[in-house]
Amino acid sequence: MILGHENTGEVVEVGRDVEFIKKGDLVSVPFNVSCGRCRNCREGHTEICMNVNPAIPCGAYGFNLGGWQGGQAEYMMVPYADFALLKFPDKDQAMEHILELTFLSDILPTGFHGCVIAGVKPGSTVYIAGAGPVGRAATASARLLGAWAIIVGDTNKERLAVVKKAGYEVVDISKTASLADQIEAIVGVREVDCGVDCVGFESHGYGPGAGEDSAAVLNGLLEVVRFGGGMGIPGVYIAGDLEACNETEKQGSYNLDFGKAWIKSPSLRAGQCPVVKYSRDLMMAILWGRMDYLSEVMNVEVVSLDRTIEAYRTFDEDSAKQFIIDPHNSLKKATIDRRVIFDRVPHSESIHK
């Protein structure tokens, strides 16, 4: 299996059934593999396509979800291209914003989706659990949606520093002070309107020295999201985690404090992001300068394909960087001087991450 589910690049060849995508188009590839024809796709749920994985209604590149190979390579194949691919309308304009546009394949729509299903809107307060790449994309999404207080929680000091420098509020959940105490210190009350889980099953508990607790983020949101508030759960939860703390969690069952939270009439939605639903709108926001603040909070480093393993090691050490792999050096020149506008993608012949 070739890894890599967040892919952006230039089309170099099209199959006989492709009518609208052309050779030379610069495109974003949603991480969901979706046919566009089944009941779920027609209802906007491209994250649970019924035709791309015989085992379960869910397909994705670079996972064991339908056998679709990923894009951490020089080339990759994209099925159902006319439906799935998002074509950038102008190559020159796209290359001016290419670093931000690479986020359209997954983390930006996923963060945005988490905010939308949590109910983030103008004037709301939101707590985002996790300062990793998806959590940082969610902060930018909450800003685009008009939230007035955007608070991000994590234990990683380096990641929190990146978020704080970008202008957002942060809480360190490894501190003695509780999550509610730290939120109160920021907004004056011990609750928020909305909560977004950008961590998933690999979460840790609260307080100094807390160990792994797969339900910690969910229980934290149930505690601090106000009565009648909403929670978006794009963070991944799975059955079959062999490194979970106990046999129950290995099977995908978690100890939720739902009995205490039921009285709050909470709203909770979970699952993968249907990227096609959001990617065009987010593309336009990027192209027309409505998300110029995105790069600062994402903290990007571009690496060549032969540095992929090194980047994985660094990221596994909880680095605050977001790595973009560039097999054909298409982005290298764009990062040297963002003022340069290219007539074509320089030396790019692949759909690449």
N, C-alpha and C positions, 0 to 999 in steps of 0.2 A: 504494500500500500504506500503510495506517494502521498505525503502529508501536504497540507496547505489548502484551507477552505476560504481564504480571503484574497480574491484574485481580481486584478485589473490589468488590462493590456490591449494590444493591437491584434485585430483579426488578420491572420495570414492565409487562411483557407476556409472555404465554406462547403458544406455538403450539398447534395443535389436537392434536398427538400427545404433548404433555407432560402426564403424569398426576399427578405427585407434587410437583413444584416449583410454588409458587403465587406470584401477584402479592403483592409486599410482603416476600417472603423476603429475608434478608440472606445473601449467599453468597460463597464463594471459588471462583474459576475456575482450575482447573489449566491451566498453559500448554500441556500436551499436548492436542491435539484428538484425541479417541478415541471410538470407537463403542460400546465395551463388549461387542461381539458376536463379533468375529473371534477367531481362534485366539490371537493374541498378547495381546489384551485379556483374554481368559478366563484366560490364564496369568499375568496380572498385569503384562504388559509394555505398558502404555498408551502408553509413549514410542515404540513402533514399531507403532502401529495400522495395519492393512492396508487400511482402507476410507476414509481421509480425505485421501489424496493419491495421485493416479494415477501420479505420477512415481516415488515411493519410499515404503516403509512408515514414514512419519513425518509428523505434522502438528503445526503450532504457530501460534498467533496472532501476527500482526505480523511474520512472516518470509515468505520465498518458499518456504513449506512447505505447499502445498495451497491457497494463495490466501485463507486465513482472515484477515479484517481484525482489527487489534489494538484495544486499549482506550484509547489515549491520545486520547480523544474524549469527547463527551458521552454517547454510547450505543454499545453493541456487541451483536452477535448471537452467541449460544452454541448450537451444535448438540448433540444428544444430551444435553439438559439433565438429565433424570432420572438418568442414569448419571454424568455428568461433574461436576455442581455439588456442592459441599460446603455444605450449609445450616448456618448457625450456629443452635444450638438455642434460644437466647434472645437477642433483640435488645438488651435493656438490658445484659445481661452482656457481649455482644459489643462494644458501644460503649465499655465500660470498658477493653477490651483491643484496640481496633480497630487501633492502629498495629502491634502485634505480629501481629495476624491478617492484615494485608495481606501479610505475608511468606509465607503458606501457598501462594500460587499458584506459587512457583518457588524463591526463593533459600533458604528454610529447609528445605523437603524436599530440595532439591538438596544442600545442605551436609550434611544428615542422611544422605542416601543415600550420599554419599562416605564418611562415617564408617562406616556400616553395612557397605558392601562392602569396606572396608579392614580390618574386624574390630575396630573400637574397642569396648572393653568395660570394665567396672569394673576399675580398677587398671592400665590400659594407658597407655603413652606414645604420643603421636601428634604428628607433624609435619605442619602444614597449610601448603602452599605458596600464598601469596597472601593479602594482607590487604584485598582488596576486599570488596564486599558478600557474595558467596558464601563467601569464606574466613572472614569474621567470623561468618556464620551457621553455618559448620562448627565454629567454636570453641564456640559456644553448644550445638551438637548434641553435640560430644564431652563437654562438661560434663554434659549430660543423660544421656549413656550411661555416665558414671562414670569417665572417664579421669582419672588423677591428675596427669599432666604434659601440658599442651597448649601446643605451641610453634608460633608463626606466623612465617613468613618472608616478607620483602618488601624492596624498595628504597625504598619511599615512607615517609619519616620521619613524616609526618602520620598516615598510616594506622596505622603501627606504634605511634604514641603513643596512639591511640584504643584499640587492642587492649591495650596495656600498662596503661593506666588502668583498663580493665575487669577486670584481674586475671589476664591470661594472660601467658605467657612469649613473648618475641619474639627473632628473629635478623634482623640486617640483612645481606642477602646481597651488598650492595655493598662490604662491608668486606674487608680483606685476609685476615682469618681465614676458613678454609674453613667450609662448612656443618657438617661433622662436628665441627670444633673448637668451634664455637659451641654445638652440641647437647651436646657433652661438658661444657662449662662449666656447663650448666644441670642435666643429669641424672646426670653422672658417668661416662657411657659415650658412645661415638661412634655410637650407633644408637638407633632408636626401634622400637616394636612395629608401628606403623602409619603410613602416609603418605597424605595426601589432596592431589590436584592440583586447586586451585581457580583456576588461571591459564589453562592451555591453550596454544594455538599462539602466542600473543603474548608468550611468556616471554622473559626476558633471561638472559644468562649470569651467572656468579658472579665477584665481585671488583670492584675499582675500575674504572670506565669500561667495563665489559662491555657489549657490544652485544646486539642481538636474537639469540636462539638458541632456535628453536622446540622443541628437544628438551631444553633445559636442565633443566626441572622434572622430566621423566620420568627423566633420567639422575641427577639429584640424589636422587630417591626410591630408585632402584635402588641407589644408594650407601649411603644412611643407614638404610634399613629393614632390620631384622635378618634373619638367616637364618630362613626359615620365616614371615616377616612378610607383611603384606598391604598392597596399595595400591589406593585408590579413585580413579578418574580421571573425575570429572564435568566437568573442564575441557574446553573445546571444541577439537577438532582437525578440520580440514577439508581437502578438496582444492579448489583453486581460489582460494587466497589470492594475489592478484596483487601484494601488497606483501611477499611472503616474500623472504628473503635470497638464495635460489638457485632454480634451476628444479626441483630435486628436491622441495623443500619446497612450491613452488607447486602441485605435484601431490599433496600430502598425504603424502609419504614423509619419514621423519625418521631421523636418524643416532643410533640407540640403542645404548648399551653393553650389549646384552643378553648378549653372549658372556661378559662378565666376571660378570654377575649370575646367569646360569643356574644356577650351582652352589649359589646361595642358596635354591633351591626357592621362588621368590617366587610370591605370589598376586596377580593383577592383574585388575581388572574396570573396564571403561570404558563410557561412553555417557551419554545423557540420563537424568534422573531420572523414574521412573514416579510422578508426584505423587500420584495417587489411592491408591497403596499406603501412603503415610505421612501424608497431610494430616489425616485425622480424629484419629489418635493425637496428632499435634503440636498440633492445635486444642485437644484436651482438656488437654494439658499447659499450654498458654497460659491457657485459661479458668480453670483451677484453681490458678494461681499457681506452677506448677512451672518456669516460664521467665521469672520477673520480671526477670532479669538481661539479657534479650535486647535491650531498647531501648538500654541503655547502649553495648553493643558495636556496634550497628547505626548509631548516630549519625544519626538521621533528621531531615530537614527537609521539611515539607509545603509544596508550591507549587501555585499555581493553574494552570489549563490554559494561560493566556496567557503563563506563565513557563517553558513547557516547553523552548523553544530555549535560553533562558538556563541552565536546569539542565543541559541536554546539554553546553553549552560548559564549564560548571564541572566536570562529571563527567569530561569529556574531558581536563581538566588534572590528572587524578589526585586529585581532591578526596577527602577522607575521608568525605564526606557520602553518605548514601543518600537519594535524593529520592523522595517520594511525590506523585504528581500527583492533585489533588483538584478535578475539574471543577465540582462543585456545592457546594463549601465544607462538605462533610459532616464532614471531619476537623478543620477549623479550630477549631471550638468545643470539640471533644474534647481538643485539645492545649492549649487555654487553661486548662481546668480538668478534669483527669482524674477528679475526684470526681463530676462531673455525670453522671447517668443519664438518657438520653433515652427518651421513650415511643416514638419512631420516629426514623428517620434524618432529621435536619433538612435540608430542601431538597435531598434526594438523589433523582434520578430516573434513575440509570444504573448500569450495571456499570462501575465506574471503577477506574483504577489507584490 
